[in-house]
Amino acid sequence: MAFQRPFLIILKREEPGQPWGFRVSGGADLATPPRVDKVADGGLAALQGMHEGDLIIQVGKHNVQDLTEARINSLLAQPAKRLEVFIVR
């Protein structure tokens, strides 16, 4: 198995409603690790180097490995202007 390198990706948006530019699938309820399912071309996530297939381990101060998919997506839906996401690839 290859070594998975951790990355911190910091996303900043101008307006609270602006999309982060990525979609997550997986969670404890689905028995699959949370991962980036889709990255929008030219979106904030793509511009900061997020890739489809990246495993998400933390959103802000929340370890997401034991959270449901719905809970992870609710963390991402917060109206903050800044989002820190720890991923491994």
JOSULLIN-V179946 format. One record per pair of residues at least 12 apart in sequence whose ideal C-beta (glycine too) atoms are under 6 Angstrom apart, sorted by the first residue. I is the first residue (numbers start at 1). GAP is how many residues later the second one is. Records with the same first field share a line. If there is no record, write none. Layout:
# JOSULLIN-V179946
I->GAP + GAP
This chain:
# JOSULLIN-V179946
4->84
6->82
7->80
8->78
9->39 + 41 + 76
10->74
11->33 + 37 + 72
12->70
13->68
16->63
20->24 + 25
21->19 + 22 + 23 + 24 + 25
22->14 + 17 + 23 + 28
23->14 + 15
24->48
25->12
27->40 + 41 + 42 + 45
28->38 + 40
29->39
30->39
33->22
34->22 + 30 + 38
35->20
36->14 + 16 + 18
39->13
54->33 + 35
55->33
56->31
57->29
58->28
59->16 + 26
60->24
62->13
